[in-house]
Amino acid sequence: MRKKIILSFILFAFTFYCCAQKRSLVEPEQWLKKTNEVIHYQLTKAAEIYKPGFNPRSVNSDGTVRLAPLPDWTAGFFPGSLWYGYELSGDKKLEEQAQRFTLSLDSARYITNTHDLGFLLFCSYGNAYRITRDKQYLPVLADGAKNLFARFNPKVGVIRSWDFGDWHYPVIIDNMINLEYLYWAAKAFNQPRYTDAASTHAMTTLKNHFRKDYSSYHLVDYDPTTGKVLKKMTHQGLSDESSWARGQAWGLYGYTMCYQNTKNPKFIEQAEHIASFIMNNPHMPKDKIPAWDFDVHNALETDLPAIKDASAAAVMASALLELSTQVKDGQKYFDYAASILKMLSSDEYLAKPGENHFFILKHSVGAFLYDSEIDTPLDYADYYYLEAIKRYMEIKHVNLKKG
Ligand code: GLY
């Protein structure tokens, strides 16, 4: 009898929980519905017309599409976008396409000459495993993490970014994005030394990459034998002392994820300082989509145009949404990210179905001073926009999936 009562109680509690869960889902706002229709249409078409391994990266100035075969650092973003597209829509066809495009990157597991393994593998294979739990994705993830860790020099306390160029031991702020992959791999493959390397990299970067106002240099060159800082400079920004917009976004994202993985208060403090630099920046335009460099507004004498970079805005939105869940007074971060997302979802930035070579967002900047990818769609703008849309919907408990 007692058993029966307990069982009935458990059944009642479970039914109540399920109903409460269902009831708490809210209907999507109009802009979000439209956005998700565009996302689904563009991804479905793109997966049909592009070939796995030759993933769409951006649009050249002559109107042709720039593709991203390995070892292009952006090759993982299109498969990653397909995974998010699948999560947002529940459409099994997108899942099949996501798998097809992901598996075409298998040989990225052998890349050893760049730090970009987080971008390449965690966005593609990482999402594939997170969503499906299919063990076939693990060996590639294990090899990639091993190769990334091998680029960590304990003497310098950072992971080396690049092997090309005249620098001695270059580390760019973008490298902060790789740490989430290492933290995950440390647990997945029982490698605590990956955690130590990731946290040491974050602490060294905190010390050397940031200015007093919490803006960051793009590149710090180290002496590989002593660990001494040799030079602080830019590679993609306006000047050595300027604040390259996407670099600020990478830093914000990186420290937010470091905190999420370690709960080290130093990391969340840093993330909030960077957020404050971005959100209170006098050069942030009213629509909250920054120009490619915050200081381009100061460069009137060079007459450089303050072209907007939707990719920086998308990374900022995704990072701020995550940050909003990690702190007590996160509403201000959520609200700021929501404004960015609504702007990116307006006709100004969001493609019309069938246009924009099936990219989702317009108006990003790759590397302005190299005359490369100016005012173009970019695969990573789409990826972080989709991630941000997913985070927004999760935080707001929006129910979108069909059925
Ligand atoms: N990681 C290179 C870039 O953000 O352009």
Residues whose N, C-alpha, C, O or C-beta is under 5 A from the ligand:
A	BS01	LIG	D174 R246 G366
